[in-house]
Amino acid sequence: MKKKIIFLDIDGTLTEPGSNTPPRSALEAIRKTQEKGNLVFLCTGRNYDMLSPLLQYGFDGVIASSGAYILCGREVIYDCPMTEKEQKTALEILQKNGIFRTVECADGSYTDEGFKQFLEENARENSNSELLRWRRQIEASLNIRPMAEYDGQPIYKIVMMFQHEEQLAEPKKVLGEQFDFCIQEHDKYGFVNGELIKKDYNKGTALQKVCKYYEVPVSDSIAYGDSMNDLEMIEAAGFSVCMENGSKKLKELSDDICPAVTEDGLYQSFLKYKLL
């Protein structure tokens, strides 16, 4: 059998969103496919710092920060943070337009406290109360600290949360030549989630770099994802699978759909395609 390289998104694919604990079935599937000679990579929007709880499971490499940082075994083959000018301009224009920011650096992430303050002020609504609880849980589990502690280290990606698409008009005008705006569907709380990512890379170009490094044809790569920030990875892979719990639009663009992360989806899909 030809060697395959399998690329796994984390939140919503390998684990439930915000969790650092994959189902036992997923870990068994990863171990068994590695025993057959296949390689398994994390391919995530998370920065490298957020991956530390997952690295114990023996992945063959990591694509972090949506493709800005690539680690093959112990060798860093790509490392592309924002320039000082880019990050200064981006932070200022997003803040000016009332967009709540979470900046992701190699050694940590930092978030605007204003978002939680906004939710606390409006917590009488059930949706905002639930979102506030979820936000606190995410920040604790992924070691996201207050923006006041950020001291200027290189930024790989900025996660955005805001209320209205109109808030992006000026940032897109100012930043559009250097950055892609990856916008998710409106969530159940009424907010818009998005990511600001340099045009130099994405999960798809990172997948291609990994295949080239190992001299494995891209046609022998398999990508698993669940949301539109996995789009480039899904499009670049030789074969693509979306989780049943994933985005409707991504399901339409993927080659197959497997059961949800909570229903042992990865194991069932690995079994289906004889990866075990």
Accessible surface in RSA format (square Angstrom, percent):
REM  Atomic radii and reference values for relative SASA: ProtOr
REM  Chains: A
REM  Algorithm: Lee & Richards
REM  Probe-radius: 1.40
REM  Slices: 20
REM RES _ NUM      All-atoms   Total-Side   Main-Chain    Non-polar    All polar
REM                ABS   REL    ABS   REL    ABS   REL    ABS   REL    ABS   REL
RES MET A   1   139.50  72.2  49.99  33.1  89.51 213.1  56.07  47.7  83.43 110.5
RES LYS A   2   146.80  71.6 134.65  82.6  12.15  28.9  89.84  80.9  56.96  60.7
RES LYS A   3    96.47  47.1  83.40  51.2  13.08  31.1  44.91  40.4  51.57  54.9
RES LYS A   4    49.32  24.1  49.32  30.3   0.00   0.0  16.41  14.8  32.91  35.1
RES ILE A   5     0.00   0.0   0.00   0.0   0.00   0.0   0.00   0.0   0.00   0.0
RES ILE A   6     0.00   0.0   0.00   0.0   0.00   0.0   0.00   0.0   0.00   0.0
RES PHE A   7     0.00   0.0   0.00   0.0   0.00   0.0   0.00   0.0   0.00   0.0
RES LEU A   8     0.00   0.0   0.00   0.0   0.00   0.0   0.00   0.0   0.00   0.0
RES ASP A   9     8.68   6.1   8.68   8.6   0.00   0.0   0.00   0.0   8.68   8.7
RES ILE A  10     0.00   0.0   0.00   0.0   0.00   0.0   0.00   0.0   0.00   0.0
RES ASP A  11    42.73  29.9  36.53  36.4   6.20  14.7  22.77  53.6  19.96  19.9
RES GLY A  12     0.58   0.7   0.00   N/A   0.58   0.7   0.58   1.6   0.00   0.0
RES THR A  13     0.07   0.0   0.00   0.0   0.07   0.2   0.00   0.0   0.07   0.1
RES LEU A  14     0.09   0.0   0.00   0.0   0.09   0.2   0.00   0.0   0.09   0.2
RES THR A  15     0.10   0.1   0.00   0.0   0.10   0.2   0.10   0.1   0.00   0.0
RES GLU A  16    97.33  55.9  95.45  72.2   1.88   4.5  18.04  34.9  79.30  64.7
RES PRO A  17    85.89  62.6  70.80  64.5  15.09  54.9  70.80  58.5  15.09  93.8
RES GLY A  18     9.05  11.2   0.00   N/A   9.05  11.2   3.42   9.4   5.64  12.6
RES SER A  19    34.52  29.2  26.03  34.7   8.49  19.6  23.66  50.4  10.87  15.2
RES ASN A  20    27.48  18.9  20.23  19.6   7.24  17.4  10.86  26.1  16.61  16.1
RES THR A  21    97.18  69.1  86.53  87.7  10.65  25.4  55.64  74.7  41.54  62.8
RES PRO A  22     3.85   2.8   0.00   0.0   3.85  14.0   0.00   0.0   3.85  23.9
RES PRO A  23    38.21  27.8  25.86  23.6  12.35  44.9  38.07  31.4   0.14   0.9
RES ARG A  24   215.66  90.5 206.16 105.1   9.50  22.6  82.71 113.0 132.95  80.6
RES SER A  25    21.37  18.1  16.20  21.6   5.17  11.9  18.29  38.9   3.08   4.3
RES ALA A  26     2.88   2.7   2.66   4.1   0.23   0.5   2.76   3.9   0.13   0.3
RES LEU A  27    44.82  25.0  39.98  28.6   4.83  12.1  40.55  28.5   4.26  11.5
RES GLU A  28    64.90  37.3  60.71  45.9   4.19  10.0  15.30  29.6  49.60  40.5
RES ALA A  29     0.18   0.2   0.18   0.3   0.00   0.0   0.18   0.3   0.00   0.0
RES ILE A  30     3.02   1.7   3.02   2.2   0.00   0.0   3.02   2.2   0.00   0.0
RES ARG A  31   118.26  49.7 116.71  59.5   1.55   3.7  61.33  83.8  56.93  34.5
RES LYS A  32    64.87  31.6  63.29  38.8   1.57   3.7  33.23  29.9  31.64  33.7
RES THR A  33     0.00   0.0   0.00   0.0   0.00   0.0   0.00   0.0   0.00   0.0
RES GLN A  34    47.80  26.7  33.35  24.4  14.45  34.4  17.61  37.5  30.20  22.9
RES GLU A  35   124.14  71.3  83.81  63.4  40.33  96.0  48.18  93.2  75.96  62.0
RES LYS A  36    93.18  45.5  61.68  37.8  31.50  75.0  49.76  44.8  43.42  46.3
RES GLY A  37    36.30  44.8   0.00   N/A  36.30  44.8  33.63  92.3   2.66   6.0
RES ASN A  38     2.43   1.7   0.10   0.1   2.33   5.6   0.00   0.0   2.43   2.3
RES LEU A  39    25.30  14.1  25.30  18.1   0.00   0.0  25.30  17.8   0.00   0.0
RES VAL A  40     0.00   0.0   0.00   0.0   0.00   0.0   0.00   0.0   0.00   0.0
RES PHE A  41     0.00   0.0   0.00   0.0   0.00   0.0   0.00   0.0   0.00   0.0
RES LEU A  42     0.00   0.0   0.00   0.0   0.00   0.0   0.00   0.0   0.00   0.0
RES CYS A  43     0.00   0.0   0.00   0.0   0.00   0.0   0.00   0.0   0.00   0.0
RES THR A  44     1.87   1.3   1.87   1.9   0.00   0.0   0.00   0.0   1.87   2.8
RES GLY A  45     7.74   9.5   0.00   N/A   7.74   9.5   4.54  12.5   3.21   7.2
RES ARG A  46    10.25   4.3   7.38   3.8   2.87   6.8   8.52  11.6   1.73   1.1
RES ASN A  47     0.23   0.2   0.23   0.2   0.00   0.0   0.23   0.5   0.00   0.0
RES TYR A  48    69.63  32.5  67.69  38.5   1.94   5.0  47.00  35.3  22.63  27.9
RES ASP A  49    36.91  25.9  27.42  27.3   9.49  22.4   6.05  14.2  30.86  30.8
RES MET A  50     9.05   4.7   5.64   3.7   3.41   8.1   6.87   5.8   2.19   2.9
RES LEU A  51     0.00   0.0   0.00   0.0   0.00   0.0   0.00   0.0   0.00   0.0
RES SER A  52    71.82  60.7  57.73  77.0  14.09  32.5  40.64  86.5  31.18  43.7
RES PRO A  53    48.43  35.3  38.06  34.7  10.37  37.7  48.30  39.9   0.13   0.8
RES LEU A  54     0.00   0.0   0.00   0.0   0.00   0.0   0.00   0.0   0.00   0.0
RES LEU A  55    59.16  32.9  43.69  31.3  15.47  38.9  44.32  31.1  14.84  39.9
RES GLN A  56   135.75  75.9  92.39  67.5  43.36 103.2  42.58  90.6  93.17  70.7
RES TYR A  57    62.56  29.2  40.43  23.0  22.13  57.6  30.79  23.1  31.76  39.2
RES GLY A  58    44.85  55.3   0.00   N/A  44.85  55.3  35.87  98.4   8.97  20.1
RES PHE A  59    27.36  13.7   1.54   1.0  25.82  67.2   1.54   0.9  25.82  73.9
RES ASP A  60    38.66  27.1  30.30  30.2   8.36  19.8   8.97  21.1  29.68  29.6
RES GLY A  61     3.18   3.9   0.00   N/A   3.18   3.9   3.18   8.7   0.00   0.0
RES VAL A  62     3.14   2.1   3.14   2.8   0.00   0.0   3.14   2.7   0.00   0.0
RES ILE A  63     0.00   0.0   0.00   0.0   0.00   0.0   0.00   0.0   0.00   0.0
RES ALA A  64     0.00   0.0   0.00   0.0   0.00   0.0   0.00   0.0   0.00   0.0
RES SER A  65     1.66   1.4   1.66   2.2   0.00   0.0   0.00   0.0   1.66   2.3
RES SER A  66     3.13   2.6   3.13   4.2   0.00   0.0   2.33   5.0   0.80   1.1
RES GLY A  67     0.71   0.9   0.00   N/A   0.71   0.9   0.00   0.0   0.71   1.6
RES ALA A  68     0.00   0.0   0.00   0.0   0.00   0.0   0.00   0.0   0.00   0.0
RES TYR A  69    34.44  16.1  34.44  19.6   0.00   0.0  15.30  11.5  19.13  23.6
RES ILE A  70     0.00   0.0   0.00   0.0   0.00   0.0   0.00   0.0   0.00   0.0
RES LEU A  71    24.66  13.7  24.66  17.6   0.00   0.0  24.66  17.3   0.00   0.0
RES CYS A  72     3.22   2.4   0.00   0.0   3.22   7.6   0.02   0.0   3.21   3.5
RES GLY A  73    42.49  52.4   0.00   N/A  42.49  52.4  33.03  90.6   9.45  21.2
RES ARG A  74   240.50 101.0 208.33 106.2  32.16  76.6  82.00 112.1 158.50  96.1
RES GLU A  75    92.46  53.1  86.76  65.6   5.70  13.6  35.97  69.6  56.49  46.1
RES VAL A  76    68.50  45.1  44.45  40.2  24.05  57.9  44.45  38.6  24.05  65.2
RES ILE A  77    49.06  27.9  16.23  12.1  32.83  79.1  23.90  17.2  25.16  68.3
RES TYR A  78    48.17  22.5  42.39  24.1   5.77  15.0  39.61  29.8   8.56  10.5
RES ASP A  79    79.17  55.5  51.20  51.0  27.97  66.1  16.13  38.0  63.04  62.9
RES CYS A  80    22.93  17.3  20.23  22.6   2.70   6.4   5.72  14.5  17.22  18.6
RES PRO A  81    39.44  28.7  33.27  30.3   6.17  22.4  33.27  27.5   6.17  38.4
RES MET A  82     7.14   3.7   0.00   0.0   7.14  17.0   0.00   0.0   7.14   9.5
RES THR A  83    72.62  51.6  64.83  65.7   7.78  18.6  69.64  93.5   2.98   4.5
RES GLU A  84   146.89  84.3 139.77 105.7   7.13  17.0  53.53 103.5  93.36  76.2
RES LYS A  85   167.98  81.9 159.96  98.1   8.02  19.1 107.89  97.1  60.09  64.0
RES GLU A  86    32.83  18.9  29.25  22.1   3.58   8.5  15.84  30.6  16.99  13.9
RES GLN A  87    13.22   7.4  13.22   9.7   0.00   0.0   3.10   6.6  10.12   7.7
RES LYS A  88   126.52  61.7 122.51  75.2   4.02   9.6  93.95  84.6  32.58  34.7
RES THR A  89    47.43  33.7  44.52  45.1   2.92   6.9  30.80  41.4  16.63  25.1
RES ALA A  90     0.00   0.0   0.00   0.0   0.00   0.0   0.00   0.0   0.00   0.0
RES LEU A  91    25.31  14.1  25.24  18.1   0.07   0.2  25.31  17.8   0.00   0.0
RES GLU A  92    92.93  53.4  86.71  65.6   6.22  14.8  42.17  81.6  50.76  41.4
RES ILE A  93    16.82   9.6  15.34  11.4   1.48   3.6  16.64  12.0   0.18   0.5
RES LEU A  94     0.00   0.0   0.00   0.0   0.00   0.0   0.00   0.0   0.00   0.0
RES GLN A  95   113.26  63.3 100.31  73.3  12.95  30.8  27.25  58.0  86.01  65.2
RES LYS A  96   145.71  71.1 107.76  66.1  37.95  90.4  83.61  75.3  62.10  66.1
RES ASN A  97    33.48  23.1  21.56  20.8  11.92  28.7   8.31  20.0  25.17  24.3
RES GLY A  98    42.31  52.2   0.00   N/A  42.31  52.2  36.01  98.8   6.30  14.1
RES ILE A  99     3.71   2.1   0.00   0.0   3.71   9.0   0.22   0.2   3.50   9.5
RES PHE A 100    44.18  22.1  41.71  25.8   2.47   6.4  42.35  25.7   1.83   5.2
RES ARG A 101    17.88   7.5  16.89   8.6   0.99   2.3   0.59   0.8  17.29  10.5
RES THR A 102     7.12   5.1   7.04   7.1   0.07   0.2   4.53   6.1   2.59   3.9
RES VAL A 103     0.00   0.0   0.00   0.0   0.00   0.0   0.00   0.0   0.00   0.0
RES GLU A 104     7.62   4.4   7.62   5.8   0.00   0.0   0.00   0.0   7.62   6.2
RES CYS A 105     0.59   0.4   0.59   0.7   0.00   0.0   0.59   1.5   0.00   0.0
RES ALA A 106    48.77  44.8  40.12  61.9   8.65  19.7  41.99  59.1   6.78  18.0
RES ASP A 107    87.21  61.1  73.55  73.2  13.66  32.3  41.26  97.1  45.95  45.8
RES GLY A 108     0.00   0.0   0.00   N/A   0.00   0.0   0.00   0.0   0.00   0.0
RES SER A 109     0.42   0.4   0.32   0.4   0.10   0.2   0.28   0.6   0.14   0.2
RES TYR A 110     8.52   4.0   8.52   4.8   0.00   0.0   0.71   0.5   7.81   9.6
RES THR A 111     1.78   1.3   1.78   1.8   0.00   0.0   0.50   0.7   1.28   1.9
RES ASP A 112    20.77  14.5  19.13  19.0   1.63   3.9   8.50  20.0  12.26  12.2
RES GLU A 113    63.79  36.6  59.76  45.2   4.02   9.6  29.00  56.1  34.78  28.4
RES GLY A 114    29.41  36.3   0.00   N/A  29.41  36.3  21.33  58.5   8.08  18.1
RES PHE A 115     1.37   0.7   1.37   0.8   0.00   0.0   1.37   0.8   0.00   0.0
RES LYS A 116    38.69  18.9  38.69  23.7   0.00   0.0   9.50   8.6  29.19  31.1
RES GLN A 117    99.60  55.7  98.63  72.1   0.96   2.3  26.67  56.8  72.93  55.3
RES PHE A 118    52.17  26.1  49.81  30.8   2.37   6.2  51.67  31.3   0.50   1.4
RES LEU A 119     0.00   0.0   0.00   0.0   0.00   0.0   0.00   0.0   0.00   0.0
RES GLU A 120    82.59  47.4  64.27  48.6  18.32  43.6  23.56  45.6  59.03  48.2
RES GLU A 121   129.72  74.5 103.90  78.6  25.82  61.5  47.67  92.2  82.05  67.0
RES ASN A 122    47.10  32.5  43.85  42.4   3.25   7.8   4.95  11.9  42.15  40.7
RES ALA A 123    30.36  27.9  24.60  38.0   5.76  13.1  24.60  34.6   5.76  15.3
RES ARG A 124   225.29  94.6 192.05  97.9  33.24  79.1  91.30 124.8 133.99  81.2
RES GLU A 125   102.60  58.9  95.74  72.4   6.86  16.3  41.38  80.0  61.23  50.0
RES ASN A 126   133.02  91.7 123.71 119.6   9.31  22.4  34.07  82.0  98.95  95.6
RES SER A 127    42.00  35.5  35.41  47.3   6.59  15.2  27.96  59.5  14.03  19.7
RES ASN A 128    11.17   7.7  11.17  10.8   0.00   0.0   0.00   0.0  11.17  10.8
RES SER A 129    26.78  22.6  24.46  32.6   2.31   5.3  16.62  35.4  10.16  14.2
RES GLU A 130    68.89  39.6  68.30  51.7   0.59   1.4  18.01  34.8  50.88  41.5
RES LEU A 131     0.46   0.3   0.46   0.3   0.00   0.0   0.46   0.3   0.00   0.0
RES LEU A 132    12.38   6.9  12.38   8.9   0.00   0.0  12.38   8.7   0.00   0.0
RES ARG A 133   148.37  62.3 141.36  72.1   7.01  16.7  69.75  95.3  78.62  47.6
RES TRP A 134    89.55  35.9  85.98  41.6   3.58   8.4  78.66  41.9  10.90  17.7
RES ARG A 135    21.11   8.9  21.11  10.8   0.00   0.0   0.10   0.1  21.02  12.7
RES ARG A 136   116.31  48.8 110.01  56.1   6.30  15.0  43.52  59.5  72.79  44.1
RES GLN A 137   123.68  69.2 114.27  83.5   9.42  22.4  36.32  77.3  87.37  66.3
RES ILE A 138    17.14   9.8  17.14  12.8   0.00   0.0  17.14  12.3   0.00   0.0
RES GLU A 139    12.47   7.2  10.05   7.6   2.42   5.8   5.81  11.2   6.66   5.4
RES ALA A 140    84.15  77.4  51.29  79.1  32.86  74.7  63.33  89.2  20.82  55.1
RES SER A 141    49.61  41.9  24.79  33.1  24.83  57.2  36.09  76.8  13.53  19.0
RES LEU A 142    14.94   8.3  11.48   8.2   3.46   8.7  14.51  10.2   0.43   1.2
RES ASN A 143    75.10  51.8  70.13  67.8   4.97  12.0  28.52  68.6  46.58  45.0
RES ILE A 144    20.19  11.5   8.26   6.2  11.94  28.8   8.26   5.9  11.94  32.4
RES ARG A 145    66.50  27.9  65.44  33.4   1.06   2.5  33.96  46.4  32.54  19.7
RES PRO A 146    45.02  32.8  44.27  40.4   0.75   2.7  44.57  36.8   0.45   2.8
RES MET A 147    32.90  17.0  28.31  18.7   4.58  10.9  25.96  22.1   6.94   9.2
RES ALA A 148   101.33  93.2  57.82  89.2  43.51  99.0  71.31 100.4  30.02  79.5
RES GLU A 149    96.57  55.4  74.44  56.3  22.13  52.7  40.45  78.2  56.11  45.8
RES TYR A 150    39.27  18.3  20.61  11.7  18.65  48.5  20.26  15.2  19.00  23.4
RES ASP A 151   120.51  84.4  84.46  84.1  36.05  85.2  43.43 102.2  77.08  76.9
RES GLY A 152    42.21  52.1   0.00   N/A  42.21  52.1  24.41  67.0  17.80  39.9
RES GLN A 153    35.37  19.8  28.03  20.5   7.34  17.5  27.65  58.9   7.72   5.9
RES PRO A 154    73.96  53.9  71.31  65.0   2.65   9.6  73.19  60.4   0.77   4.8
RES ILE A 155     0.00   0.0   0.00   0.0   0.00   0.0   0.00   0.0   0.00   0.0
RES TYR A 156    13.38   6.2  13.38   7.6   0.00   0.0   3.60   2.7   9.78  12.1
RES LYS A 157     4.00   1.9   4.00   2.5   0.00   0.0   0.00   0.0   4.00   4.3
RES ILE A 158     0.00   0.0   0.00   0.0   0.00   0.0   0.00   0.0   0.00   0.0
RES VAL A 159    38.31  25.2  37.44  33.9   0.87   2.1  37.44  32.5   0.87   2.4
RES MET A 160     0.54   0.3   0.00   0.0   0.54   1.3   0.50   0.4   0.04   0.1
RES MET A 161    10.11   5.2   9.75   6.5   0.37   0.9   9.75   8.3   0.37   0.5
RES PHE A 162     0.66   0.3   0.00   0.0   0.66   1.7   0.66   0.4   0.00   0.0
RES GLN A 163    73.57  41.1  66.85  48.9   6.73  16.0   5.81  12.4  67.76  51.4
RES HIS A 164   107.84  58.9 104.95  72.9   2.89   7.4  68.83  70.9  39.01  45.4
RES GLU A 165    79.34  45.5  71.17  53.8   8.16  19.4  44.63  86.3  34.71  28.3
RES GLU A 166   134.41  77.2 119.64  90.5  14.77  35.2  72.61 140.4  61.80  50.5
RES GLN A 167    37.52  21.0  32.92  24.1   4.60  11.0  23.77  50.6  13.74  10.4
RES LEU A 168     1.98   1.1   1.98   1.4   0.00   0.0   1.98   1.4   0.00   0.0
RES ALA A 169    69.11  63.5  53.27  82.2  15.84  36.0  62.17  87.5   6.94  18.4
RES GLU A 170    57.75  33.2  52.73  39.9   5.02  12.0  28.08  54.3  29.67  24.2
RES PRO A 171     0.00   0.0   0.00   0.0   0.00   0.0   0.00   0.0   0.00   0.0
RES LYS A 172    95.31  46.5  89.19  54.7   6.12  14.6  44.10  39.7  51.21  54.5
RES LYS A 173   183.09  89.3 148.51  91.1  34.59  82.3 101.66  91.5  81.43  86.7
RES VAL A 174    66.74  43.9  43.40  39.3  23.34  56.2  49.20  42.7  17.54  47.6
RES LEU A 175     3.17   1.8   3.17   2.3   0.00   0.0   3.17   2.2   0.00   0.0
RES GLY A 176    27.18  33.5   0.00   N/A  27.18  33.5  19.71  54.1   7.47  16.7
RES GLU A 177   152.50  87.6 128.45  97.2  24.05  57.3  54.83 106.0  97.67  79.7
RES GLN A 178    76.76  42.9  70.54  51.6   6.22  14.8  29.08  61.9  47.68  36.2
RES PHE A 179     3.41   1.7   1.37   0.8   2.04   5.3   1.37   0.8   2.04   5.8
RES ASP A 180    57.94  40.6  55.52  55.3   2.43   5.7  22.04  51.9  35.91  35.8
RES PHE A 181    35.10  17.6   8.14   5.0  26.96  70.1   8.18   5.0  26.92  77.0
RES CYS A 182    26.98  20.4  20.26  22.6   6.73  15.8  15.88  40.2  11.10  12.0
RES ILE A 183    44.40  25.3  21.74  16.2  22.67  54.6  21.74  15.7  22.67  61.5
RES GLN A 184    37.95  21.2  33.49  24.5   4.46  10.6  24.24  51.6  13.71  10.4
RES GLU A 185   103.62  59.5  87.98  66.6  15.64  37.2  55.72 107.8  47.90  39.1
RES HIS A 186   105.08  57.4  81.82  56.9  23.25  59.5  53.56  55.2  51.52  59.9
RES ASP A 187    37.54  26.3  22.65  22.5  14.90  35.2  27.64  65.0   9.91   9.9
RES LYS A 188   160.06  78.1 115.87  71.1  44.18 105.2  87.80  79.0  72.26  77.0
RES TYR A 189    31.83  14.9  18.61  10.6  13.22  34.4  14.32  10.8  17.51  21.6
RES GLY A 190    45.96  56.7   0.00   N/A  45.96  56.7  31.42  86.2  14.54  32.6
RES PHE A 191     7.04   3.5   7.04   4.4   0.00   0.0   7.04   4.3   0.00   0.0
RES VAL A 192     0.01   0.0   0.01   0.0   0.00   0.0   0.01   0.0   0.00   0.0
RES ASN A 193    33.32  23.0  33.32  32.2   0.00   0.0  12.90  31.1  20.41  19.7
RES GLY A 194     1.14   1.4   0.00   N/A   1.14   1.4   0.35   1.0   0.79   1.8
RES GLU A 195    16.43   9.4  16.43  12.4   0.00   0.0   4.25   8.2  12.17   9.9
RES LEU A 196     0.00   0.0   0.00   0.0   0.00   0.0   0.00   0.0   0.00   0.0
RES ILE A 197    14.78   8.4  14.78  11.0   0.00   0.0  14.78  10.6   0.00   0.0
RES LYS A 198    12.86   6.3  12.86   7.9   0.00   0.0   1.63   1.5  11.22  12.0
RES LYS A 199    99.72  48.6  75.80  46.5  23.92  57.0  44.57  40.1  55.14  58.7
RES ASP A 200    84.41  59.1  54.98  54.7  29.43  69.6  17.44  41.0  66.97  66.8
RES TYR A 201     1.76   0.8   0.56   0.3   1.20   3.1   1.06   0.8   0.70   0.9
RES ASN A 202    36.39  25.1  36.19  35.0   0.19   0.5   9.06  21.8  27.33  26.4
RES LYS A 203     3.02   1.5   1.93   1.2   1.09   2.6   1.62   1.5   1.40   1.5
RES GLY A 204     3.50   4.3   0.00   N/A   3.50   4.3   3.50   9.6   0.00   0.0
RES THR A 205    44.84  31.9  43.26  43.9   1.57   3.8  43.12  57.9   1.72   2.6
RES ALA A 206     0.61   0.6   0.00   0.0   0.61   1.4   0.61   0.9   0.00   0.0
RES LEU A 207     0.00   0.0   0.00   0.0   0.00   0.0   0.00   0.0   0.00   0.0
RES GLN A 208    85.48  47.8  82.51  60.3   2.97   7.1  19.88  42.3  65.59  49.7
RES LYS A 209    67.40  32.9  62.17  38.1   5.23  12.5  46.38  41.7  21.02  22.4
RES VAL A 210     0.00   0.0   0.00   0.0   0.00   0.0   0.00   0.0   0.00   0.0
RES CYS A 211     0.98   0.7   0.98   1.1   0.00   0.0   0.98   2.5   0.00   0.0
RES LYS A 212   172.00  83.9 154.79  95.0  17.21  41.0 106.29  95.7  65.72  70.0
RES TYR A 213    91.44  42.7  63.22  36.0  28.22  73.4  49.34  37.1  42.10  51.9
RES TYR A 214    58.67  27.4  38.75  22.0  19.92  51.8  36.29  27.3  22.37  27.6
RES GLU A 215   157.47  90.4 125.22  94.7  32.24  76.8  47.77  92.4 109.70  89.6
RES VAL A 216    13.76   9.1   8.67   7.8   5.09  12.3   9.64   8.4   4.12  11.2
RES PRO A 217    77.51  56.5  64.44  58.7  13.07  47.5  76.82  63.4   0.68   4.3
RES VAL A 218    52.49  34.5  47.70  43.2   4.78  11.5  47.70  41.4   4.78  13.0
RES SER A 219    83.83  70.8  62.54  83.5  21.29  49.0  48.98 104.3  34.85  48.8
RES ASP A 220    10.66   7.5  10.20  10.2   0.46   1.1   0.46   1.1  10.20  10.2
RES SER A 221     0.40   0.3   0.00   0.0   0.40   0.9   0.00   0.0   0.40   0.6
RES ILE A 222    12.91   7.3  12.91   9.6   0.00   0.0  12.91   9.3   0.00   0.0
RES ALA A 223     0.00   0.0   0.00   0.0   0.00   0.0   0.00   0.0   0.00   0.0
RES TYR A 224     0.13   0.1   0.13   0.1   0.00   0.0   0.00   0.0   0.13   0.2
RES GLY A 225     0.00   0.0   0.00   N/A   0.00   0.0   0.00   0.0   0.00   0.0
RES ASP A 226    18.07  12.7  16.83  16.8   1.23   2.9   0.00   0.0  18.07  18.0
RES SER A 227    23.40  19.8  23.40  31.2   0.00   0.0  18.13  38.6   5.27   7.4
RES MET A 228    24.80  12.8  22.08  14.6   2.72   6.5  22.08  18.8   2.72   3.6
RES ASN A 229    31.51  21.7  25.42  24.6   6.09  14.7   1.86   4.5  29.66  28.7
RES ASP A 230     0.00   0.0   0.00   0.0   0.00   0.0   0.00   0.0   0.00   0.0
RES LEU A 231    39.23  21.8  39.23  28.1   0.00   0.0  39.23  27.5   0.00   0.0
RES GLU A 232    65.53  37.6  63.01  47.7   2.53   6.0  18.15  35.1  47.39  38.7
RES MET A 233     0.00   0.0   0.00   0.0   0.00   0.0   0.00   0.0   0.00   0.0
RES ILE A 234     5.64   3.2   0.53   0.4   5.11  12.3   0.53   0.4   5.11  13.9
RES GLU A 235   115.70  66.4  81.83  61.9  33.87  80.6  38.00  73.5  77.70  63.4
RES ALA A 236    20.91  19.2   5.25   8.1  15.66  35.6  13.88  19.5   7.04  18.6
RES ALA A 237    12.62  11.6   0.00   0.0  12.62  28.7   0.00   0.0  12.62  33.4
RES GLY A 238    37.52  46.3   0.00   N/A  37.52  46.3   9.61  26.4  27.91  62.5
RES PHE A 239    58.92  29.5  58.92  36.5   0.00   0.0  58.92  35.7   0.00   0.0
RES SER A 240     3.06   2.6   3.06   4.1   0.00   0.0   0.24   0.5   2.82   3.9
RES VAL A 241     0.03   0.0   0.03   0.0   0.00   0.0   0.03   0.0   0.00   0.0
RES CYS A 242     0.00   0.0   0.00   0.0   0.00   0.0   0.00   0.0   0.00   0.0
RES MET A 243     0.00   0.0   0.00   0.0   0.00   0.0   0.00   0.0   0.00   0.0
RES GLU A 244    91.20  52.4  85.83  64.9   5.37  12.8  35.81  69.3  55.39  45.2
RES ASN A 245    68.67  47.4  31.83  30.8  36.84  88.7  36.57  88.0  32.10  31.0
RES GLY A 246    14.31  17.6   0.00   N/A  14.31  17.6   2.78   7.6  11.53  25.8
RES SER A 247    19.78  16.7   8.08  10.8  11.71  27.0  18.06  38.5   1.73   2.4
RES LYS A 248   155.53  75.9 151.27  92.8   4.26  10.1  94.02  84.6  61.51  65.5
RES LYS A 249   116.49  56.8 114.55  70.3   1.94   4.6  61.27  55.2  55.21  58.8
RES LEU A 250     0.00   0.0   0.00   0.0   0.00   0.0   0.00   0.0   0.00   0.0
RES LYS A 251    45.33  22.1  38.81  23.8   6.52  15.5  15.25  13.7  30.08  32.0
RES GLU A 252   123.45  70.9  86.73  65.6  36.72  87.4  46.03  89.0  77.43  63.2
RES LEU A 253    87.75  48.9  62.31  44.6  25.43  63.9  65.88  46.3  21.87  58.8
RES SER A 254    17.00  14.4   0.00   0.0  17.00  39.2   0.37   0.8  16.63  23.3
RES ASP A 255    88.72  62.1  53.25  53.0  35.47  83.9  12.09  28.4  76.64  76.4
RES ASP A 256    28.86  20.2  23.50  23.4   5.35  12.7   7.73  18.2  21.13  21.1
RES ILE A 257    70.81  40.3  53.30  39.7  17.51  42.2  53.30  38.4  17.51  47.5
RES CYS A 258     5.52   4.2   2.56   2.9   2.96   7.0   5.52  14.0   0.00   0.0
RES PRO A 259    47.40  34.5  41.16  37.5   6.25  22.7  46.84  38.7   0.57   3.5
RES ALA A 260    15.11  13.9  14.08  21.7   1.03   2.3  14.08  19.8   1.03   2.7
RES VAL A 261     9.13   6.0   6.76   6.1   2.37   5.7   7.93   6.9   1.20   3.3
RES THR A 262    85.93  61.1  53.08  53.8  32.85  78.3  47.37  63.6  38.56  58.3
RES GLU A 263   106.02  60.9 101.04  76.4   4.98  11.9  30.94  59.8  75.07  61.3
RES ASP A 264    64.98  45.5  63.04  62.7   1.93   4.6   7.08  16.7  57.90  57.7
RES GLY A 265     0.62   0.8   0.00   N/A   0.62   0.8   0.00   0.0   0.62   1.4
RES LEU A 266     5.41   3.0   3.84   2.7   1.57   3.9   3.84   2.7   1.57   4.2
RES TYR A 267    48.97  22.9  48.69  27.7   0.28   0.7  28.46  21.4  20.52  25.3
RES GLN A 268    84.65  47.3  78.66  57.5   5.98  14.2  26.76  57.0  57.88  43.9
RES SER A 269     2.51   2.1   0.52   0.7   2.00   4.6   2.45   5.2   0.06   0.1
RES PHE A 270     0.70   0.3   0.70   0.4   0.00   0.0   0.70   0.4   0.00   0.0
RES LEU A 271   105.70  58.9  95.90  68.6   9.81  24.6  96.04  67.5   9.66  26.0
RES LYS A 272   123.19  60.1  97.09  59.6  26.10  62.1  78.14  70.3  45.05  48.0
RES TYR A 273    73.75  34.4  55.17  31.4  18.58  48.3  51.50  38.7  22.25  27.4
RES LYS A 274   155.98  76.1 150.69  92.5   5.28  12.6 109.27  98.4  46.71  49.8
RES LEU A 275     3.33   1.9   3.33   2.4   0.00   0.0   3.33   2.3   0.00   0.0
RES LEU A 276    40.61  22.6   8.70   6.2  31.91  80.2  20.76  14.6  19.85  53.4
END  Absolute sums over single chains surface
CHAIN  1 A    12613.2      10146.5       2466.7       6558.9       6054.3
END  Absolute sums over all chains
TOTAL         12613.2      10146.5       2466.7       6558.9       6054.3
